[in-house]
């Protein structure tokens, strides 16, 4: 082989090595850019998801407080209804007692309460 042919082969080999090295470097850069883009997208999605999770947790906490308030109010109303029922029972018993006293004194009551079975009040 002549000197020119050897030089041409060496130059071609060096050119090929340079091209391969450039290709490899560019490939690494493309891979690095892709990895960076993917990691940025994942970070954005994670932040967005965390924000949504935080919002949902706040809503759940508010609903739990509302539920506790509602349960307290239901208990309060139940106690009030029971107290009113007891008062109504006492008033009915007192009216019946007064009606009996009027009769025992020789009078006639002009009104008698109905009862809890749906019998209406009597007016005389």
C-alpha positions in Angstrom: 0.0 0.0 0.0 1.3 3.4 -0.8 1.8 6.3 1.5 -1.2 8.2 0.1 -3.5 5.1 0.4 -2.3 4.6 4.0 -2.9 8.2 4.8 -6.4 8.1 3.2 -7.2 4.9 5.3 -5.9 6.6 8.5 -7.9 9.8 7.7 -11.0 7.8 7.0 -10.6 5.9 10.2 -10.1 9.1 12.2 -13.1 10.6 10.5 -15.1 7.5 11.3 -14.0 7.6 14.9 -14.8 11.3 15.1 -18.3 10.7 13.6 -18.9 7.8 16.0 -17.7 9.9 19.0 -19.9 12.8 17.9 -22.9 10.5 17.4 -22.3 9.0 20.9 -22.0 12.5 22.4 -25.1 13.7 20.7 -27.0 10.5 21.7 -26.0 11.1 25.4 -27.2 14.7 25.1 -30.5 13.6 23.5 -30.9 11.0 26.3 -30.0 13.6 28.9 -32.5 16.1 27.4 -35.2 13.4 27.3 -34.5 12.4 30.9 -34.6 16.0 32.0 -37.9 16.6 30.2 -39.4 13.4 31.7 -38.2 14.4 35.2 -39.6 17.9 34.8 -42.9 16.5 33.6 -43.0 14.0 36.5 -42.2 16.8 39.0 -45.0 19.0 37.6 -47.5 16.1 37.8 -46.4 15.2 41.3 -46.9 18.8 42.5 -50.2 19.0 40.8 -51.3 15.7 42.3 -50.1 16.8 45.7 -52.1 20.0 45.4 -55.2 18.1 44.6 -54.6 15.7 47.5 -54.2 18.6 49.8 -57.5 20.2 48.6 -59.3 16.9 49.0 -57.9 16.4 52.5 -59.1 19.9 53.4 -62.6 19.1 52.0 -62.7 15.9 53.9 -61.7 17.7 57.2 -64.5 20.3 56.6 -67.0 17.6 55.9 -66.0 15.7 59.1 -66.5 18.9 61.1 -69.9 19.4 59.5 -70.8 15.9 60.3 -69.8 16.3 63.9 -71.8 19.6 64.1 -74.8 17.9 62.6 -74.6 15.0 65.0 -74.3 17.4 67.9 -77.3 19.3 66.6 -79.3 16.1 66.2 -78.5 15.1 69.7 -79.5 18.5 71.0 -82.8 18.4 69.1 -83.5 14.9 70.4 -83.0 16.1 74.0 -85.2 19.1 73.3 -88.0 16.9 71.8 -87.8 14.6 74.7 -88.1 17.5 77.2 -91.0 18.9 75.3 -92.7 15.5 75.2 -92.2 15.2 79.0 -93.7 18.7 79.5 -96.7 17.9 77.3 -97.3 14.7 79.3 -97.1 16.7 82.5 -99.5 19.3 81.1 -102.1 16.7 80.0 -101.9 15.0 83.4 -102.4 18.4 85.1 -105.4 19.3 82.9 -107.0 15.9 83.7 -106.4 16.5 87.4 -107.9 20.0 87.2 -110.9 18.6 85.4 -111.4 16.0 88.2 -111.1 18.7 90.8 -113.8 20.8 89.0 -116.1 17.8 89.0 -115.4 17.0 92.6 -116.3 20.6 93.5 -119.6 20.1 91.7 -118.8 21.9 88.5 -118.6 20.7 85.0 -115.5 21.4 82.9 -116.3 23.1 79.5 -113.3 21.5 77.9 -111.4 18.2 78.2 -108.2 17.4 76.3 -108.1 14.6 73.8 -105.6 11.8 74.2 -102.6 10.6 72.4 -104.6 8.0 70.5 -106.1 10.7 68.2 -109.4 11.3 70.1 -110.1 15.0 69.7 -110.7 17.4 72.6 -114.2 17.6 74.0 -116.0 21.0 74.3 -119.3 21.1 76.2 
